[in-house]
Amino acid sequence: MSDTHDTAAILSIGDELVLGQTVDTNSAWISRMLSDRGIRIRTHATVPDKMTEIAAHIRMFASNSDLVIVTGGLGPTEDDLTRQALAEVLDEDLVCDESVLERIRNRFRSVHMEMPESNRVQACHPKSARLLPNELGTAPGLHARIKGTDIFCLPGPPNEMHPMFEAHVLPILRTNRVVLTHIVRTVGIAESTVADRLGEMMDRSRNPLVGTTASTDSVSIRIRYEGQDLALGERLVDETVGQVRSLLGPFVFGEGEQNLPGVVVDLLRASGDKLATVESCTGGLIAKLITDVPGASDVFHGGWVTYSNAFKAEQVGVDPAVFDRSGAVSEPCCRQMAEGGLVRSRADHALSVTGIAGPGGGSADKPVGTVWIGLARTGRPTQTRLFRFNGDRDAIRLRSAMTALALLRLSLIGDEDTALACQAPG
């Protein structure tokens, strides 16, 4: 192995992971932490609580990676076999550290319990391995070296694993590679359209590398530089971000950790405007997304969930004749919901959503996924747009809510014309 940690392998242990009963979030988190520091991840693997398989994977990973991170299998029960597997790979016996054993006893005493005898094994380690203190649990970690490869075994619970990784793994990492990552976030544009617009920028031989990741409600553009020149990398990433923004135009709403509700709240705050919502098929999801943002009370007056026709008429003044003439999922109803909400809330902007989220309720003229979104604004014409969203009930509701926020954002930046993904002739 090299003198630096150029490559890493990640091993997750547990029957519950293999069977899909628990989602392995540790591997993704560790991968991000290592990748951000220039370490290339060779592989992830998940194995059951079986000593022979654990030992075989540790042995294999140690032979072709500079760093191996193992999570899970350090508990006190008979199916926690990581320390025994590591001892087998090292060809060493387990020894008990009496000072660590006393710390475990003291942890139990602090909650007025006697330590079960089964916890004694948690103070044991292969002779050449080092125990790593765990401030949040009874399971110490382990650090060993196998022919120059660093092996770290950490507890499975993320609330214990994260601080131990930061305290014991990060400080020993050695790398001479520079890795810079940046994310540009878009909404209202399909991933295939993003790819078409970016064109040759997505060539896999390019550095910085440009890739896309689609989620239910947005598309992120990932920019990643790998090399040894920090200044060059920063310049190339900045240039690439500028090119991506230029090619994707108004669909870009933010970068890095920014999210659309937060951006909308910031725009409303900057303009001194207030928002109200009138929701039907989204059931209050727009209001929820907005109020998830700290400080949203500066800009959000409140909203209505007008699920029934009677409530639409009673609360925001939709003309009952609209339901007979056009139906609740219609442009006139959507318009009157937004305008009624604007007047009654005395806000500057009011968003309305009415649609068919499914799985039932659709028809030939109005299939599941048909959604009208409206935006009423003080002193300006009301906008209404028709959308045809795909997906299950949850996906349609989320896409509707995020598209409503995207429409509001476009209005706040002075863009009245950009068509959003899934928009249909109205």
C-alpha positions as CSV (number, residue, x, y, z in Angstrom):
1,M,0.0,0.0,0.0
2,S,1.1,3.6,-0.6
3,D,2.2,6.1,2.1
4,T,-0.9,8.1,1.5
5,H,-4.6,7.1,1.6
6,D,-5.3,7.2,-2.1
7,T,-8.0,4.5,-2.0
8,A,-10.6,3.2,0.5
9,A,-13.1,0.4,0.9
10,I,-16.2,0.5,3.1
11,L,-17.7,-2.6,4.8
12,S,-21.1,-2.5,6.5
13,I,-22.1,-5.4,8.7
14,G,-25.5,-6.6,9.8
15,D,-28.2,-9.1,9.0
16,E,-30.7,-6.3,9.1
17,L,-28.8,-4.4,6.4
18,V,-28.5,-7.4,4.1
19,L,-32.2,-8.2,4.5
20,G,-33.3,-4.6,3.8
21,Q,-34.8,-4.1,7.3
22,T,-32.5,-1.2,8.0
23,V,-31.1,1.3,5.4
24,D,-27.3,1.7,5.4
25,T,-26.7,5.4,5.6
26,N,-23.2,5.0,7.0
27,S,-21.6,4.0,3.7
28,A,-23.0,7.1,1.9
29,W,-21.9,9.4,4.7
30,I,-18.4,7.9,4.9
31,S,-18.0,8.0,1.1
32,R,-18.8,11.7,1.1
33,M,-16.3,12.4,3.9
34,L,-13.5,10.5,2.2
35,S,-14.2,11.7,-1.3
36,D,-14.2,15.3,-0.2
37,R,-10.7,14.7,1.0
38,G,-9.4,13.3,-2.2
39,I,-9.7,9.6,-1.4
40,R,-11.1,7.4,-4.1
41,I,-13.7,4.9,-2.9
42,R,-13.0,1.5,-4.6
43,T,-16.0,-0.4,-3.3
44,H,-18.8,-0.7,-0.8
45,A,-20.0,-4.1,0.6
46,T,-22.6,-5.3,3.0
47,V,-22.3,-8.6,4.7
48,P,-24.3,-10.5,7.3
49,D,-23.3,-11.2,10.9
50,K,-21.2,-14.2,9.8
51,M,-17.5,-14.2,11.0
52,T,-16.1,-16.0,7.9
53,E,-17.7,-13.4,5.5
54,I,-16.6,-10.5,7.6
55,A,-13.0,-11.8,7.8
56,A,-12.9,-12.6,4.1
57,H,-14.0,-9.1,3.2
58,I,-11.6,-7.4,5.6
59,R,-8.7,-9.5,4.2
60,M,-9.7,-8.8,0.6
61,F,-10.2,-5.0,1.1
62,A,-6.9,-4.7,3.0
63,S,-5.1,-6.3,0.0
64,N,-6.2,-3.7,-2.5
65,S,-7.0,-0.4,-0.6
66,D,-5.0,2.0,1.6
67,L,-7.9,2.4,4.0
68,V,-10.7,0.2,5.2
69,I,-13.7,1.4,7.2
70,V,-15.9,-1.2,8.8
71,T,-19.2,-0.3,10.6
72,G,-21.3,-2.5,12.8
73,G,-20.8,-5.7,14.7
74,L,-19.2,-4.2,17.8
75,G,-22.1,-4.8,20.2
76,P,-22.1,-7.3,23.2
77,T,-24.3,-10.0,21.7
78,E,-23.3,-13.3,20.1
79,D,-24.0,-12.0,16.6
80,D,-21.6,-9.1,17.0
81,L,-18.5,-10.6,15.4
82,T,-16.4,-7.8,14.0
83,R,-13.7,-7.9,16.6
84,Q,-13.4,-11.7,16.3
85,A,-13.2,-11.5,12.6
86,L,-10.4,-8.8,12.8
87,A,-8.5,-11.0,15.2
88,E,-8.7,-13.9,12.8
89,V,-7.4,-11.8,9.9
90,L,-4.5,-10.6,12.2
91,D,-4.0,-14.1,13.4
92,E,-4.1,-12.8,17.0
93,D,-6.0,-13.6,20.2
94,L,-8.4,-11.2,21.8
95,V,-7.1,-9.5,24.9
96,C,-9.1,-7.5,27.5
97,D,-8.3,-3.9,28.4
98,E,-9.2,-3.6,32.1
99,S,-9.2,0.2,32.0
100,V,-11.7,0.2,29.1
101,L,-13.8,-2.4,30.9
102,E,-14.0,-0.2,34.0
103,R,-15.2,2.7,31.8
104,I,-18.0,0.5,30.4
105,R,-18.9,-0.4,34.0
106,N,-19.0,3.2,35.0
107,R,-21.2,4.1,32.1
108,F,-23.8,1.5,33.4
109,R,-23.4,2.8,36.9
110,S,-24.1,6.3,35.8
111,V,-27.6,5.2,34.9
112,H,-27.9,3.1,38.1
113,M,-27.4,-0.3,36.3
114,E,-25.0,-3.1,36.7
115,M,-23.0,-4.0,33.6
116,P,-24.2,-7.3,32.1
117,E,-21.4,-9.8,31.8
118,S,-22.0,-9.9,28.0
119,N,-20.6,-6.4,27.7
120,R,-17.2,-7.6,28.8
121,V,-16.4,-8.5,25.2
122,Q,-16.6,-4.8,24.2
123,A,-13.3,-4.2,26.1
124,C,-11.6,-6.9,24.1
125,H,-9.4,-6.3,21.0
126,P,-6.9,-8.1,18.9
127,K,-3.5,-7.8,20.6
128,S,-2.0,-5.3,18.0
129,A,-5.2,-3.3,17.6
130,R,-5.9,-0.1,19.4
131,L,-9.2,0.6,21.1
132,L,-10.9,3.9,20.2
133,P,-12.9,5.6,22.9
134,N,-16.7,6.0,22.3
135,E,-18.1,8.9,24.2
136,L,-21.7,8.1,23.3
137,G,-22.0,4.3,23.8
138,T,-20.4,1.2,25.3
139,A,-18.8,-0.1,22.1
140,P,-15.2,1.2,21.6
141,G,-13.9,1.3,18.0
142,L,-10.8,-0.5,16.7
143,H,-7.8,0.6,14.7
144,A,-5.4,-1.9,13.2
145,R,-2.8,-2.0,10.4
146,I,-2.4,-4.9,8.0
147,K,0.7,-4.5,5.7
148,G,0.4,-0.8,5.7
149,T,-3.4,-0.6,5.3
150,D,-5.3,1.2,8.0
151,I,-8.4,-0.7,9.3
152,F,-11.0,1.1,11.3
153,C,-13.9,-0.7,12.9
154,L,-16.6,1.7,14.2
155,P,-20.0,1.2,15.8
156,G,-23.0,0.9,13.5
157,P,-25.4,3.6,15.1
158,P,-24.7,6.8,13.1
159,N,-25.0,9.0,16.2
160,E,-21.9,7.1,17.6
161,M,-20.1,6.4,14.3
162,H,-20.1,10.0,13.0
163,P,-18.2,11.6,16.0
164,M,-15.8,8.7,16.2
165,F,-15.0,8.9,12.5
166,E,-14.3,12.7,13.0
167,A,-12.3,12.2,16.1
168,H,-10.2,9.1,15.2
169,V,-10.2,8.6,11.4
170,L,-10.0,12.1,9.9
171,P,-6.9,13.2,11.8
172,I,-4.8,10.3,10.4
173,L,-5.8,10.6,6.8
174,R,-2.9,11.3,4.4
175,T,-3.6,12.4,0.9
176,N,-1.9,14.6,-1.8
177,R,-4.9,14.8,-4.1
178,V,-7.2,17.8,-4.4
179,V,-10.9,17.1,-4.8
180,L,-13.3,20.0,-5.2
181,T,-17.0,19.5,-5.6
182,H,-19.8,21.9,-6.2
183,I,-23.6,21.5,-6.8
184,V,-25.8,23.6,-9.0
185,R,-29.5,23.1,-8.3
186,T,-32.4,23.4,-10.7
187,V,-36.1,23.1,-10.7
188,G,-38.8,22.9,-13.4
189,I,-36.6,21.3,-16.0
190,A,-36.3,17.6,-16.9
191,E,-33.0,15.8,-16.5
192,S,-32.9,14.9,-20.2
193,T,-33.3,18.6,-21.1
194,V,-30.5,19.5,-18.7
195,A,-28.3,17.0,-20.5
196,D,-29.2,18.3,-23.9
197,R,-28.4,21.8,-22.9
198,L,-25.1,20.9,-21.2
199,G,-24.0,18.8,-24.2
200,E,-20.3,18.2,-24.4
201,M,-19.8,19.5,-20.8
202,M,-21.0,16.1,-19.7
203,D,-18.1,14.2,-21.4
204,R,-16.9,11.7,-18.9
205,S,-13.2,12.5,-19.7
206,R,-13.7,16.1,-18.7
207,N,-12.0,17.6,-15.6
208,P,-14.0,19.0,-13.8
209,L,-16.4,16.2,-14.4
210,V,-20.1,17.3,-14.8
211,G,-22.9,14.9,-13.9
212,T,-26.6,15.1,-13.1
213,T,-28.7,13.6,-10.3
214,A,-32.5,13.7,-10.6
215,S,-34.8,13.6,-7.6
216,T,-38.6,13.6,-7.5
217,D,-38.8,17.4,-7.6
218,S,-35.5,18.8,-8.9
219,V,-32.3,18.1,-10.9
220,S,-28.8,18.7,-9.4
221,I,-25.7,19.3,-11.5
222,R,-22.6,17.9,-9.8
223,I,-19.2,19.4,-10.7
224,R,-16.1,17.6,-9.4
225,Y,-12.5,18.5,-9.9
226,E,-9.7,16.0,-9.1
227,G,-6.0,16.9,-9.4
228,Q,-3.1,18.2,-7.4
229,D,-3.4,22.0,-8.1
230,L,-5.8,23.7,-5.7
231,A,-5.7,27.1,-7.5
232,L,-6.3,25.5,-10.9
233,G,-9.1,23.4,-9.5
234,E,-10.9,26.4,-8.0
235,R,-10.6,28.4,-11.2
236,L,-11.9,25.5,-13.4
237,V,-14.8,24.8,-11.0
238,D,-15.8,28.5,-10.9
239,E,-15.7,28.6,-14.8
240,T,-17.8,25.5,-15.0
241,V,-20.4,26.8,-12.6
242,G,-20.7,29.9,-14.7
243,Q,-21.1,27.9,-17.9
244,V,-23.8,25.7,-16.3
245,R,-25.7,28.7,-15.0
246,S,-25.5,30.3,-18.5
247,L,-26.8,27.2,-20.3
248,L,-29.6,26.5,-17.8
249,G,-30.7,30.1,-17.2
250,P,-33.7,30.7,-15.0
251,F,-34.1,27.0,-14.0
252,V,-31.1,27.4,-11.7
253,F,-32.4,28.4,-8.3
254,G,-29.3,27.9,-6.1
255,E,-26.0,26.2,-5.3
256,G,-24.5,24.0,-2.6
257,E,-26.8,23.4,0.3
258,Q,-29.5,25.9,-0.8
259,N,-33.0,24.6,-1.3
260,L,-36.0,26.1,-3.1
261,P,-38.1,27.0,-0.1
262,G,-35.2,28.7,1.5
263,V,-34.5,30.7,-1.7
264,V,-38.1,31.7,-1.9
265,V,-38.2,32.9,1.7
266,D,-35.0,34.9,1.1
267,L,-36.5,36.5,-2.0
268,L,-39.7,37.4,-0.2
269,R,-37.7,38.9,2.7
270,A,-35.5,40.9,0.4
271,S,-38.6,42.4,-1.3
272,G,-40.5,42.9,2.0
273,D,-43.4,40.8,0.6
274,K,-45.8,38.4,2.4
275,L,-47.1,35.1,1.1
276,A,-50.3,33.1,1.7
277,T,-51.3,29.7,0.3
278,V,-54.6,28.0,-0.6
279,E,-54.1,24.3,-1.1
280,S,-56.3,21.4,-2.1
281,C,-54.5,18.3,-3.4
282,T,-51.2,19.2,-1.7
283,G,-52.9,19.3,1.7
284,G,-50.8,22.0,3.2
285,L,-47.5,20.8,1.8
286,I,-46.5,24.2,0.4
287,A,-47.1,25.8,3.8
288,K,-45.1,23.0,5.4
289,L,-42.1,23.5,3.0
290,I,-42.1,27.2,3.6
291,T,-42.4,26.9,7.4
292,D,-39.5,24.4,7.5
293,V,-37.3,27.4,6.7
294,P,-36.1,29.2,9.9
295,G,-37.4,32.7,10.0
296,A,-40.3,32.0,7.6
297,S,-42.6,33.9,9.9
298,D,-41.0,37.1,8.5
299,V,-42.7,36.4,5.1
300,F,-45.5,33.8,5.6
301,H,-48.9,35.0,6.7
302,G,-50.5,31.6,6.7
303,G,-52.7,29.4,4.5
304,W,-55.8,27.3,3.9
305,V,-56.3,23.6,3.1
306,T,-59.5,23.9,1.2
307,Y,-60.1,20.2,0.4
308,S,-63.8,20.2,-0.1
309,N,-65.7,22.3,-2.6
310,A,-67.8,23.7,0.3
311,F,-64.7,24.8,2.1
312,K,-63.3,26.4,-1.0
313,A,-66.5,28.5,-1.3
314,E,-66.8,29.3,2.4
315,Q,-63.1,30.1,3.2
316,V,-61.8,31.8,0.0
317,G,-64.9,32.8,-1.9
318,V,-64.8,30.4,-4.9
319,D,-68.2,30.8,-6.7
320,P,-70.1,27.5,-6.2
321,A,-71.3,27.8,-9.8
322,V,-67.7,27.1,-10.8
323,F,-67.9,23.5,-9.5
324,D,-70.9,22.7,-11.7
325,R,-69.6,24.5,-14.7
326,S,-65.9,23.6,-14.7
327,G,-65.2,21.4,-11.7
328,A,-62.8,21.9,-8.8
329,V,-59.8,21.0,-10.9
330,S,-60.1,23.8,-13.4
331,E,-58.6,27.2,-14.3
332,P,-61.5,29.2,-12.9
333,C,-61.4,27.4,-9.5
334,C,-57.6,27.7,-9.3
335,R,-57.8,31.5,-10.2
336,Q,-60.5,32.2,-7.6
337,M,-58.7,30.2,-4.9
338,A,-55.6,32.3,-5.4
339,E,-57.4,35.6,-5.7
340,G,-59.6,34.9,-2.7
341,G,-56.6,33.9,-0.6
342,L,-54.8,37.1,-1.6
343,V,-57.7,39.3,-0.5
344,R,-58.5,37.5,2.7
345,S,-54.9,37.2,3.8
346,R,-53.9,40.7,2.8
347,A,-50.6,39.2,1.6
348,D,-48.7,40.3,-1.5
349,H,-48.7,36.9,-3.1
350,A,-51.0,33.9,-2.9
351,L,-50.4,30.5,-4.3
352,S,-53.2,28.1,-5.1
353,V,-53.1,24.4,-6.1
354,T,-56.0,22.2,-7.1
355,G,-55.5,18.8,-8.8
356,I,-55.9,15.1,-8.8
357,A,-53.1,13.3,-6.9
358,G,-54.6,9.8,-7.3
359,P,-54.6,7.0,-7.2
360,G,-58.3,7.4,-8.0
361,G,-60.4,10.3,-9.1
362,G,-59.0,10.7,-12.6
363,S,-60.9,10.7,-15.9
364,A,-60.2,10.8,-19.6
365,D,-60.2,14.6,-19.6
366,K,-58.6,15.0,-16.3
367,P,-56.3,12.1,-15.6
368,V,-54.4,11.5,-12.4
369,G,-51.6,14.0,-12.2
370,T,-53.7,16.9,-13.6
371,V,-52.9,20.0,-11.5
372,W,-53.7,23.7,-11.8
373,I,-51.4,26.1,-10.0
374,G,-52.3,29.7,-9.5
375,L,-50.4,32.8,-8.4
376,A,-52.3,36.0,-7.4
377,R,-50.2,39.1,-6.8
378,T,-51.1,42.6,-5.5
379,G,-51.3,45.0,-8.4
380,R,-50.4,42.4,-11.1
381,P,-52.4,39.9,-13.2
382,T,-53.1,36.5,-11.8
383,Q,-51.1,33.6,-13.3
384,T,-52.6,30.2,-13.8
385,R,-50.8,27.2,-15.3
386,L,-51.9,23.6,-16.0
387,F,-49.5,20.7,-15.3
388,R,-49.6,17.0,-16.0
389,F,-47.4,15.3,-13.4
390,N,-46.4,11.6,-13.4
391,G,-45.8,9.4,-10.4
392,D,-47.6,8.1,-7.4
393,R,-49.7,10.2,-5.0
394,D,-46.7,11.4,-2.9
395,A,-44.7,12.3,-6.0
396,I,-47.5,14.2,-7.6
397,R,-48.1,16.2,-4.4
398,L,-44.4,17.0,-3.9
399,R,-44.0,18.0,-7.6
400,S,-47.0,20.2,-7.4
401,A,-45.8,22.0,-4.2
402,M,-42.3,22.5,-5.6
403,T,-43.6,23.7,-8.9
404,A,-45.8,26.2,-7.2
405,L,-42.7,27.5,-5.3
406,A,-40.8,27.5,-8.6
407,L,-43.5,29.6,-10.2
408,L,-43.4,32.1,-7.3
409,R,-39.6,32.3,-7.5
410,L,-39.8,33.1,-11.2
411,S,-42.3,35.9,-10.5
412,L,-40.1,37.3,-7.8
413,I,-37.1,37.5,-10.1
414,G,-39.2,39.2,-12.8
415,D,-39.6,36.1,-15.1
416,E,-43.2,35.8,-16.3
417,D,-42.6,33.6,-19.4
418,T,-40.4,30.6,-18.6
419,A,-42.4,27.3,-19.0
420,L,-41.8,24.7,-16.3
421,A,-41.4,21.0,-16.8
422,C,-44.7,19.1,-17.2
423,Q,-46.6,22.3,-18.1
424,A,-49.5,21.7,-20.5
425,P,-51.5,24.0,-22.7
426,G,-54.2,25.5,-20.4
